[in-house]
Amino acid sequence: KGVRINGAWFTESLNLSNATLTQLLYLNNSRFEKDVDFSELRTSHTISLEGSKIIGTLNMSFLETDGSLLINGAELNYAYLYNAKIGGQLVINKSTFKKTNFAINYN
């Protein structure tokens, strides 16, 4: 159920902005050479980027999930979670950020 990818190498941008996901999305221990855009993404499930490295920008502005957002052990250059709404847990243990913009609403 859902998408579970472990150890992928994305050489192009990943754009799921304005998408609606009906299942969970796990992109763990992966490398993203360019931007990851989840802005305005909607889901009732968990999103996980645990252990991943994002060289570009991670944009989760206005993301809405009833599930959790898991970013444990990730290495991020730029992360934007402006006005993100997370109904579950936000877990960012052992992650590094070079630049962030956080404004998160918890339900």
C-alpha positions as CSV (number, residue, x, y, z in Angstrom):
1,K,0.0,0.0,0.0
2,G,1.4,3.3,-1.0
3,V,4.9,4.0,-2.4
4,R,8.0,2.8,-0.5
5,I,11.3,3.5,-2.2
6,N,14.6,3.0,-0.4
7,G,18.0,4.1,-1.7
8,A,16.9,5.8,-5.0
9,W,19.0,8.5,-6.8
10,F,16.9,11.2,-8.3
11,T,18.9,13.3,-10.8
12,E,16.0,15.5,-11.9
13,S,13.6,17.6,-9.8
14,L,10.7,15.8,-8.2
15,N,7.5,17.9,-8.4
16,L,4.4,16.7,-6.5
17,S,3.1,20.3,-5.9
18,N,-0.7,20.6,-5.7
19,A,-1.0,16.8,-5.8
20,T,-3.4,14.7,-3.7
21,L,-2.0,11.4,-2.5
22,T,-4.3,8.7,-1.4
23,Q,-1.6,6.4,0.0
24,L,1.6,6.9,2.1
25,L,4.8,8.1,0.4
26,Y,8.2,6.9,1.7
27,L,11.4,8.0,-0.1
28,N,13.9,6.9,2.4
29,N,17.7,6.9,2.2
30,S,17.6,8.5,-1.2
31,R,19.6,11.2,-2.9
32,F,17.9,14.2,-4.6
33,E,20.3,16.1,-6.9
34,K,17.7,18.9,-7.5
35,D,14.6,20.4,-6.0
36,V,11.8,18.4,-4.3
37,D,8.5,20.3,-4.5
38,F,5.7,19.1,-2.2
39,S,4.1,22.6,-1.9
40,E,0.4,22.5,-1.5
41,L,0.4,18.6,-1.5
42,R,-2.6,17.1,0.3
43,T,-2.7,13.6,1.9
44,S,-4.2,11.9,4.9
45,H,-1.2,9.6,5.1
46,T,2.4,9.7,6.3
47,I,5.3,11.2,4.2
48,S,8.8,10.1,4.9
49,L,12.2,11.3,3.7
50,E,14.2,9.6,6.5
51,G,17.9,9.3,5.8
52,S,17.7,11.2,2.5
53,K,19.9,13.9,1.2
54,I,18.4,16.8,-0.8
55,I,21.0,18.9,-2.5
56,G,18.3,21.3,-4.0
57,T,15.4,22.9,-2.1
58,L,12.8,21.0,-0.2
59,N,9.6,23.0,-0.5
60,M,6.7,21.8,1.6
61,S,5.0,25.2,1.9
62,F,1.2,24.8,2.5
63,L,1.5,21.0,2.6
64,E,-1.4,19.4,4.5
65,T,-1.3,15.9,5.9
66,D,-3.4,14.1,8.5
67,G,-0.5,11.7,8.9
68,S,3.1,12.3,10.1
69,L,6.1,13.9,8.4
70,L,9.2,11.9,9.0
71,I,12.6,13.5,8.2
72,N,14.9,11.7,10.6
73,G,18.6,11.6,9.7
74,A,18.1,13.7,6.6
75,E,20.6,16.2,5.2
76,L,18.9,19.2,3.6
77,N,20.3,22.4,2.1
78,Y,17.1,24.5,2.1
79,A,13.8,23.4,3.6
80,Y,10.6,25.4,3.5
81,L,7.7,24.2,5.6
82,Y,5.9,27.6,5.7
83,N,2.2,27.2,6.7
84,A,2.5,23.4,6.6
85,K,-0.3,21.6,8.5
86,I,0.7,18.3,10.0
87,G,-2.0,16.3,11.9
88,G,0.4,13.6,13.1
89,Q,4.0,14.0,14.2
90,L,6.8,16.0,12.8
91,V,10.0,14.0,13.4
92,I,13.3,15.6,12.4
93,N,15.8,13.9,14.8
94,K,19.5,13.9,13.7
95,S,18.7,16.0,10.6
96,T,20.9,18.8,9.4
97,F,19.6,22.0,7.7
98,K,21.6,24.8,6.1
99,K,18.6,27.1,5.7
100,T,15.0,26.7,6.9
101,N,11.7,28.5,6.9
102,F,9.4,26.9,9.4
103,A,5.8,27.9,10.2
104,I,3.9,24.8,11.0
105,N,0.4,24.3,12.2
106,Y,-0.4,21.3,14.3
107,N,-4.0,20.0,14.5
